[in-house]
Amino acid sequence: MSSHARAVVIVSGGGAVSPFTTPDQACSTEPGYLSAGNTDTGLRDHLLAAGWSVFTAPASDDWGPVREPAPDSFGPFTDSPVVLPDTMTMLSTGDIDNAGEKLHRFVTYLASDHGVREVDFIGHSNGGLYARSAIRLATLTGAAYRTRSLITLGTPHCGSVPGRMTLGELTAHDAMGDAFTEKLFELWPRYAVTADKGLNVQDTEHYLGGPGGWNAAQGSVLDGIPVTLMAGTYFTAEGGNPTMWPYDGLVSEHSAWALDLPESTMPIRSTWSAPLTHSIFVSNAIGTDWQTALTWNTAALERVQQALDEA
């Protein structure tokens, strides 16, 4: 059996553009470029150094296969070793279950072409929802791979702050006078109009919550699968809406910890939080070091490794 029979699959989230990489092949490491893109590189490097077989799932913010971002964009990558077709490329701005289907096809490809039999999913942001969707599909279809564990970082299990704001579930009052949050509330609708392809309205309590929501539709597919829920709490506001504050710049601790989900939907769970931002993109936007980001911080990466070791 392949040395990659048990593998980690890193799944990036909403709006991400991420390349397909393997334990042996990645993008260029020349100055100014990240070997697995701005979501996955820190996680991938840390886990490879710890001896894990790591694959990163391809994601694009537009229809079609992954296209390398412009060299002057934030955290670009270049010289992708393999570009997989759009049938295995998650549309990171679109429907959650469409992305989950693409992810399931991708892992099925890993099973057939790379000998992967057991998977530990690590989902950043909406990547955690994409992974949950893929796990459900794998369960229903009797997939060639088995899910061993799920780790989510800043995943909006109960909705994202900008998604909920756009739908009116949060208002300007909930910004609590915080300058970053007020700017987010001002700028996000413009982004949603130009770039979103359906994800924004799904990152809401209305879509995800309640007895008829997406979370309930997942049923018991996570039975027997340990889930580690990690949250960033960099932004705080005393007396703020507890379903929003504290949050990492995009997702609240309440949502990242899946506090609205019944035990039956996620029966084996543990939680972790630290005063970190959602991503190096958010850290860069507020002028802080990448060590303040969930996807790059040493303590966060060590907690991911601990979850894998204990699964």
N, C-alpha and C positions, 0 to 999 in steps of 0.2 A: 504494500500500500504506500501511496505517496507520503513524503515527509510532511505534506501540508494537509493530511487527513483531518486534523483539527486546526481550525483557522479562525482568526479574528477578522471580521468584516466591518470596516469603518464606513458609516453612512452619513453623509453631510446633509444639511438642512435647507430650509427655504431660501431661494435666491442664489444658492451656491453654484459655482462652476468648479467641478472637481474631476481630475483625471482618474482613469483606471491604472492602479499600480499593483504589483505583486510583491512577495517577499524578496524577489531577486531583481526586479526591474522597476524603475521610477523615472521621473522626469529629470531634467537638468538640475545640477546643484551649483551652477555658475552664480556668481554674485548677482543679487537682485531677483533671483528666482527661487521658488519653493518647490521641493521635489514632489510634493503631492498636493499642492494648492494651499490656500490660506486657511482652510478648515482642518485638513487632515494631517498636515506635515508633522506638527508637534507630537500628536498621538502616535502616528506611525513610527517616527524615529525612536520614541521612548520605548515602545513595545517591541520593536525589532531588536533594540539593544538588550532587552530583557529576555530575548530568546523566543518570542512568539512569531508564528507565521501570520503575516498581516497582508490583507488585500484592502484596497480602497475602491468603493463602488463609484462608477461614473455618474456624474450629474451635470445637467445643463440648465441654464435659466431660460432657454428658448427651445423650440422644437428641434429635433434632430440629434445627432451625436455631439459629443463634446468638441467645442471649438476652443483653441487656446486663446486666452485673453490677451489684450494688448499689453506690450511690454511695460507701458507706463501705468497700468492699472494696479490696484492694491494686491500685493502678494501674488504675482502672476506665475505661471508655470509654462515650460516650453520643452520641446523634444519629447513628447509623450511616446512611451515605448510601443503601446498598442492603443488604437482607437476602436472601441467596440461599437456596434450598430445601435441605432436609436431604440431598437426593441429591448435593449438591456440598459438603456440610459434614462435615469430618472429625470423627469421634468420638474425641476425644483421650485417652480412658481405655480404649479398646477395642482390637480386633484390628488389627494393623499393616497387613495387606493390605486390610482393609475401609477403613481410612483412605486407603491408597494408591489404591484404586479411586475413592473420593470425590474425591481430589486430581486424579486423571487426568480425571475428568469436569469438574472445575473448570477445568483448563487447556484442555480441549477447548472449553469455553464461552468462555474467553479468545480462543481461535483463531477461533471463529465470530462472536463479538460485538465483539471488540476488535482483531481483525486480528493477533493474536500468532502468529508462526511459529517463532521460536527462543526457547528458555527457558534461563535460568541459574537453577537451583534453589539457594536458601539454606535449609538445614534446621537449625533449632535443636533440640537434644535429640532426641526421637523423630521430630521432623520430618525429620531426615536419613534415617531408615528409611522414613518415609512417602514421601519423594521417591524413594528407590531402588525402592520397590514400584511407584510410578506410572511410573517410567522403564521398568521391566520390562513393565508392561501396555501402555505406548505402543509399545514395540518389538514386542510380540507382535501388536498389532492394527493396526499401520501408521497411527499417529496423524497428525492434521493439524498437529502441531507437532514440532519437533526439539529434543532436549536438547543444549545447548551445553556446559554445565559443571555441576558439583555442588560446593557448599561446605557442610560440616557443622561446626556448633559444639556441642561437648559432646554428640555423638551416641553412644548406647550400642551401637555396632556389635557389641560382644562382651558386652553386658549392662550393666545399671545396678547401682550399689552397692545401693540398696534392693531392687531386684528379686531380685538374687542372694542378698541376706540373707534375704528372705522365703522363698525356696526352699531355704535351708540351704547354699548354695554358699559363703557367707561366714558367720562366726560372731562372737559377741561378742568373742572373742579378737582378731579382725582389726581391731577398733576401736582397738586400741593405746592405750587410755586417753584418747583424744582426746574432750573434753567434747561438742563438736558432734556427732561421729560416734556416740557412745554415745546421745545424745538422739535422733538420727535412727533408730537401730536400735530404740529404745524406742517411738517414736511412729509410725513408718511402717506397721507392721501394722494399727494402728487406722484409718489413712487408707485403706489398701488394702481393708479390710473394708467401709467405708462408701461409698467413691467409685469404686473400680476396677471396670471392666467387661471385664476380660480381658487388659489390657496388662501387668500386673505379672508374670504367669507367663511372658510372652514376652520380657521384658527380662532374660533369663537366658542363661548359657552353654548350658544344657540345650536351650533352644529355638533359639537362634541359631547355635550352634556345631556342629562335627563334620560328617562327610560326609552326614548326613541332616538337617542343620539348615537354618534359613531362609536363612542366608548362602549356603550351597552351592546352594540352589534358585534363587538369582538368576542363576546361570550367568554368561554373558559379556556381560550387557546393558550393562555400563559400558565395554566396548571402545571406544576412541576418545574417551571422555569424561574430561577431566581432573577429578580429585577433590582438593579441598583439605580436609584434616582438621585442625580446630582444637580445642585442649584447654585446659582451665583446671587449674592446679595449686596453687590457693590453700591446700589442706589437705595437709600432708605428715606422714610418720611414718617416722623412721629404722628400717630393718629390717622395715617392714611388707610385707604381701603385695604383690608387684610387679604383680599384676593389679588391685589396688585403689588402691594409693598410688603417686604422688600423685593426688589427685582434686579435683573442683571443688565438692564438696558432694553430688553425685548420680552423676557419671560419672567414671571414672578416665581418666588419660591413655592407659593401655594400651588401653582400650576405644574412646575417642574417636579414637585413631590407628589403629584397626582392625588391631592387631598380630597377631591370630589369623587374619585373612583371607588366603588365598593370593593371590599376585600375579595369578593368572588372574581372580579375582573383581573386583579393583580394580587394573588394570594401570598406570594413570597417576595417581600420587598424590604429594602433598607434604604435609608436616606442619608444624605451628606450635603452640607452647604459650607460656603466660605465667601468672604467679601470680594467676589470676583465678577468680572463682566461676562457678557454672553460670548464674546469672541475677540480675537485680535483686531478685527475691524472696528468694534466698539471701543476697545482700548485705544486704538490709533485715533479715533474720532475725538476722544476726550483728552488726548495727549499724554496717556500713561504708558508705562512699559508693558510689553506683551505678557510679562509674568502676572499681570492682573487679570488674564483671560482664562476661562474654564478650559479652553482647548490647548493651553500652553503652560499654565502654572504647574510647577513641580509637584506641589502637594496634591493637586487634582489628578495629575497623571499617575502619581503613586497610588491614589485611591482607586483609580481604574484598574491598575495592575493588581491591587489587593483583591478587588472583586473578581477578576479573572482567576486568580490563584485559589480563591475560596469557593468558586462555583461548583 
